[in-house]
Amino acid sequence: MKFAILPILILLFLSSCATYTMTPGQLITQLKRASPDTVRVRSAYGTPILTNVDRDYKINGIGEIVCKDKDGREIIIQNNPNVECRITDKKKKRHIFYFDTINIEDSLITGYNSRILHTKKSVKITDIQKVEIQDAKNAYHYK
């Protein structure tokens, strides 16, 4: 019986987060209009050592993210520390960032893919093939 419930729980978890899309050009346009700022982000979960960890981040300052749902309708998502941006490059490799941390630096999109480890990565703008947006509903919030 336990094994029959597990697939149902996994299916519910995976289907609970809607994924939205935008073109690489739309992402660049929104990032160019950004007004960078520094905020403190708090994690409300983790190990006993990492619970309620505060960290200062430079964010892009975008308040609303304009993207499209699966039916092609325009959707506006409120930006927050839980929104993830998945960029697929021309080699089909996925790069996952927290949306509020991505910025344009020269010919690159750069941002953080981990708030705990504070690791930064980048992808060439010319290599971007697909952009997906998802609110991961993690336990992060601006302080």
FENJOZI-V598212 format. One record per residue. PSI is psi in whole degrees, -180 to 180 (NA if undefined). D_FIRST is the distance of its C-alpha to the first C-alpha in Angstrom with 2 decimals. Layout:
BEGIN
PSI|D_FIRST  PSI|D_FIRST
END
This chain:
BEGIN
-39|0.00  -38|3.83  -26|5.40  -30|5.21  -33|6.64  -49|9.05  -35|11.13  -43|11.60  -42|12.85  -43|15.02  -45|16.42  -41|17.32  -46|18.97  -31|20.95  -8|22.11  -16|23.28  112|26.35  143|29.06  133|31.28  162|34.99  162|37.79  159|41.48  158|44.12  -36|45.53  -39|48.76  -38|47.16  -47|45.61  -45|49.04  -45|50.78  -38|48.51  -33|48.88  -26|52.66  1|52.81  154|50.89  91|52.55  150|51.19  169|50.70  131|49.31  167|46.63  128|44.53  136|40.76  135|38.40  126|34.90  14|32.92  175|30.15  -165|29.99  167|30.45  -30|32.62  -35|35.58  0|34.97  139|33.90  41|36.44  129|38.41  143|41.26  139|42.92  136|45.74  146|45.23  123|47.62  163|46.05  -14|47.36  10|47.87  123|46.45  -39|45.33  135|43.93  123|42.40  121|43.28  -172|40.86  146|39.39  -177|36.07  -20|34.49  4|36.93  6|39.94  141|40.67  133|42.16  142|39.99  122|41.20  134|38.83  125|40.01  139|40.22  172|38.54  -7|37.43  -10|33.89  127|35.03  148|34.56  120|36.78  118|35.63  125|38.66  128|38.43  -180|41.62  -20|43.40  11|41.74  18|38.27  135|37.55  135|35.78  121|37.37  129|35.48  158|37.62  124|37.48  -41|39.58  -11|41.82  -6|43.00  143|44.08  166|47.80  126|50.33  108|52.30  -116|54.93  24|53.13  152|49.67  124|46.73  153|45.75  179|43.13  139|40.56  -2|37.08  127|36.12  -32|37.24  -48|36.40  -14|38.17  46|40.70  134|40.82  143|42.91  172|42.89  162|44.80  142|44.99  136|48.16  -39|48.70  -16|49.94  -6|46.72  126|44.43  -38|42.91  143|40.07  125|39.27  143|35.95  137|35.46  136|32.27  107|31.77  -10|29.13  40|29.01  -178|29.38  41|30.88  147|34.45  154|37.36  141|41.14  NA|42.85
END
